[in-house]
Amino acid sequence: MTIVLIAVALYVAAAVLLWRSATGKGTPRRGWIPLAVLAALFHAETHAEAWRLLQGADMHFFAALSLVGLGMAALTTAFGASGRMPALGIVVFPLAAASLLAYRAYGHADNASDLGWRLQLHAWMALLAYATLALSAVLAIFLWAQERALRRREFRGWLRALPPLTELESLLFRSITVGFVLLTATLLTGLLFVDNLLAQHLVHKTVLSGLSWLAFGALLLGRWQRGWRGATAVRWTLVAMALLVLAFFGSKFVLELVLHRTG
């Protein structure tokens, strides 16, 4: 439990430093970066230790949720360290901390998931796609908040932490593009490597994931052909992400926590 509490404290400290910088209460510094890196390393070590004890991967509901949180924190740290949108950490780091606490409290499986290398590749591809597209959803919310504040001429301090509107929008679509490619690879590996979808209760997950893929694809196509932006981009992003959350975490919640089944 000690390592989990240390990771949570580091995540919170990094978020506080970023918040103080964003609101003008502190001098902008890069001191949050080592805190976030250490937090992510301790977060990863928590999962590695559980896998060593189980002698295999733990991919149950809270474990998967925590791994997505870890992926989001790692990507945010990498982007922020390169000077791109460090303010993401204000939202992402507390989410990663909460997911880790939930995993420590409720998430350890009794046995490891029996996955071959093909299914492991599919699972890791899925987790990376979810983490990337979840960051896109956070960026979409930031874009909505920034547009709303500018329309109302509410020039608050936190706006200084965000890049210009066009740059934020460009970052949103770049992250969606990367996430869409990863989601495509996830669906393809699922079709190739997962046998008997009906027996494994995966039809609903596949259908919802496919709908999310179509929504993200339609958004990218609309951006390319019709120049979709602003509120339209935000709505499509959030709807597509909601479908993806229902596909993976919604189905896992029902199967594992309500019906007490796996698969």
C-alpha positions in Angstrom: 0.0 0.0 0.0 2.9 2.3 0.7 4.0 2.5 -3.0 0.4 3.3 -4.0 0.2 6.2 -1.5 3.5 7.5 -2.7 2.3 7.4 -6.3 -1.0 9.1 -5.4 0.9 11.8 -3.5 3.2 12.5 -6.4 0.4 12.7 -8.9 -1.5 15.2 -6.7 1.7 17.2 -6.1 2.3 17.4 -9.9 -1.3 18.5 -10.5 -1.1 21.1 -7.8 2.1 22.6 -9.3 0.5 22.7 -12.7 -2.7 24.3 -11.3 -0.7 27.0 -9.4 1.2 27.8 -12.6 -2.0 27.9 -14.6 -3.8 30.3 -12.3 -0.8 32.6 -11.8 -0.3 31.6 -8.2 3.1 30.1 -8.9 6.1 30.7 -11.2 5.9 28.4 -14.3 8.4 25.7 -13.7 9.2 22.1 -14.8 9.3 20.7 -11.3 6.1 18.8 -11.9 7.9 16.6 -14.5 10.1 14.5 -12.1 7.0 14.1 -9.8 4.9 12.8 -12.6 7.6 10.5 -13.9 8.1 9.0 -10.5 4.3 8.7 -10.0 4.0 6.8 -13.3 6.9 4.5 -12.4 5.4 3.6 -9.0 2.0 3.2 -10.7 3.6 0.7 -13.2 5.4 -1.1 -10.4 2.1 -1.7 -8.6 0.8 -3.6 -11.6 4.1 -5.4 -12.1 4.1 -6.6 -8.6 0.6 -7.9 -8.9 1.4 -9.7 -12.1 4.5 -11.3 -10.4 2.3 -12.6 -7.7 -0.4 -13.9 -10.1 2.3 -15.2 -12.5 0.4 -13.5 -15.4 -1.5 -10.4 -16.5 -4.4 -9.0 -14.5 -6.8 -7.4 -17.0 -10.0 -7.3 -14.8 -12.2 -4.1 -14.5 -10.3 -2.0 -12.0 -6.9 -3.3 -13.3 -7.8 -2.2 -16.9 -9.1 1.1 -15.6 -5.9 1.7 -13.7 -3.8 0.8 -16.7 -5.7 3.3 -18.9 -5.1 5.9 -16.2 -1.4 5.0 -16.3 -1.3 5.3 -20.0 -3.0 8.7 -19.9 -0.5 9.9 -17.2 2.5 8.7 -19.2 1.3 10.3 -22.4 0.5 13.6 -20.6 3.9 13.6 -19.0 5.6 13.0 -22.4 3.6 15.7 -24.1 4.0 18.2 -21.3 7.7 17.7 -21.0 8.0 18.6 -24.7 6.1 21.8 -24.0 2.8 20.6 -25.5 -0.3 21.2 -23.3 1.1 20.4 -19.8 -2.2 21.7 -18.4 -3.6 18.3 -19.3 -2.0 17.0 -16.1 -4.3 19.1 -13.9 -7.1 16.8 -15.0 -5.3 13.6 -15.9 -3.0 13.2 -12.9 -5.9 13.1 -10.3 -7.8 10.7 -12.6 -4.7 8.4 -12.7 -4.4 8.6 -8.9 -8.1 7.8 -8.4 -7.8 4.8 -10.8 -4.8 3.5 -8.9 -6.5 3.8 -5.6 -9.5 2.0 -7.0 -7.3 -0.8 -8.3 -5.5 -1.2 -4.9 -8.8 -1.2 -3.0 -11.0 -3.4 -5.3 -9.2 -4.5 -8.3 -6.9 -7.5 -7.7 -8.0 -10.7 -9.4 -7.8 -14.1 -7.8 -6.0 -15.5 -10.8 -4.3 -14.2 -13.9 -6.0 -13.9 -17.3 -5.1 -16.8 -19.5 -3.9 -14.9 -22.5 -1.5 -16.0 -25.3 0.8 -13.5 -27.0 -1.9 -12.7 -29.6 -4.5 -11.8 -27.1 -2.0 -9.9 -25.0 -1.1 -7.8 -28.1 -4.8 -7.1 -28.7 -5.3 -6.2 -25.1 -2.3 -3.8 -24.9 -3.3 -2.3 -28.2 -6.8 -1.7 -26.8 -5.5 -0.1 -23.6 -3.2 2.3 -25.5 -6.0 3.2 -27.9 -8.4 3.9 -25.0 -5.7 6.0 -23.2 -5.0 8.1 -26.3 -8.7 8.7 -27.1 -9.5 9.4 -23.5 -6.9 12.2 -23.7 -8.6 13.4 -26.9 -11.9 13.6 -24.9 -10.1 15.7 -22.2 -8.7 18.0 -24.9 -12.2 18.3 -26.4 -13.6 19.4 -23.0 -10.8 22.0 -22.8 -11.6 23.2 -26.3 -15.3 23.6 -25.4 -14.4 25.5 -22.2 -11.9 27.8 -24.0 -14.4 28.6 -26.8 -17.2 29.2 -24.2 -15.0 31.6 -22.2 -13.8 33.5 -25.2 -17.4 33.9 -26.5 -18.4 35.3 -23.1 -15.3 37.4 -22.9 -14.4 35.8 -19.6 -10.6 36.1 -19.7 -9.7 34.1 -16.6 -6.3 33.1 -15.5 -6.6 29.5 -16.4 -6.9 30.5 -20.1 -3.2 31.3 -20.0 -2.4 27.6 -19.4 -4.0 26.7 -22.7 -2.5 27.1 -26.2 -4.3 29.3 -28.7 -7.6 28.0 -29.9 -6.4 26.9 -33.3 -3.3 25.1 -31.8 -5.5 23.3 -29.3 -7.9 22.2 -32.0 -5.0 21.0 -34.1 -3.6 19.0 -31.1 -7.1 17.5 -30.6 -7.3 16.2 -34.1 -3.7 14.9 -34.1 -4.5 12.9 -30.9 -7.7 11.6 -32.4 -5.9 10.5 -35.6 -3.3 8.5 -33.5 -6.1 7.0 -31.4 -8.1 6.1 -34.5 -5.1 4.3 -35.9 -4.6 2.4 -32.7 -8.4 1.6 -32.4 -8.3 0.3 -36.0 -5.4 -2.0 -35.1 -7.3 -3.1 -32.0 -10.4 -4.1 -34.0 -8.3 -5.9 -36.6 -6.3 -7.9 -34.0 -9.6 -8.7 -32.3 -11.1 -10.1 -35.5 -7.9 -12.0 -36.2 -7.1 -13.4 -32.7 -10.4 -13.6 -30.8 -12.3 -16.8 -31.4 -16.1 -17.5 -30.9 -17.3 -14.0 -30.0 -20.7 -15.3 -29.0 -19.3 -17.8 -26.4 -17.0 -15.1 -25.0 -19.8 -12.5 -24.6 -18.0 -10.1 -26.8 -20.6 -9.3 -29.5 -21.9 -6.1 -27.7 -18.3 -5.0 -27.1 -17.4 -5.4 -30.7 -20.6 -3.6 -32.0 -20.1 -0.6 -29.6 -16.4 -0.5 -30.5 -17.3 -0.6 -34.2 -19.8 2.3 -33.7 -17.1 4.3 -31.9 -14.7 3.6 -34.7 -17.2 4.8 -37.2 -17.9 8.0 -35.2 -14.2 8.8 -34.9 -13.7 8.1 -38.6 -16.7 10.3 -39.6 -15.2 13.1 -37.5 -11.9 12.8 -39.2 -13.6 12.7 -42.6 -15.7 15.7 -41.7 -12.7 17.6 -40.6 -10.9 16.8 -43.9 -13.7 17.4 -46.3 -15.9 19.9 -44.5 -13.5 21.6 -42.1 -15.5 20.5 -39.0 -14.2 22.3 -35.9 -15.4 23.8 -32.6 -18.6 22.6 -31.0 -19.1 20.0 -33.8 -15.7 18.4 -33.2 -16.3 18.4 -29.4 -19.7 16.7 -29.8 -18.5 14.0 -32.1 -15.4 13.3 -29.9 -17.4 12.9 -26.7 -20.1 10.8 -28.3 -17.5 8.5 -29.9 -15.6 8.3 -26.6 -18.8 7.5 -24.7 -19.5 4.6 -27.1 -15.9 3.3 -26.5 -16.3 3.5 -22.7 -19.5 1.6 -22.9 -17.9 -1.0 -25.2 -15.0 -1.8 -22.9 -15.7 -0.7 -19.3 -19.4 -0.9 -19.5 -19.3 -4.5 -20.6 -16.6 -5.4 -18.2 -18.5 -3.8 -15.3 -21.6 -5.8 -16.1 -19.8 -9.1 -16.7 -17.3 -8.9 -13.8 -18.9 -6.8 -11.1 -22.6 -7.5 -11.6 -22.7 -11.0 -13.1 -19.3 -12.1 -11.7 -18.1 -13.6 -14.9 -15.0 -13.1 -17.0 -14.5 -13.1 -20.7 
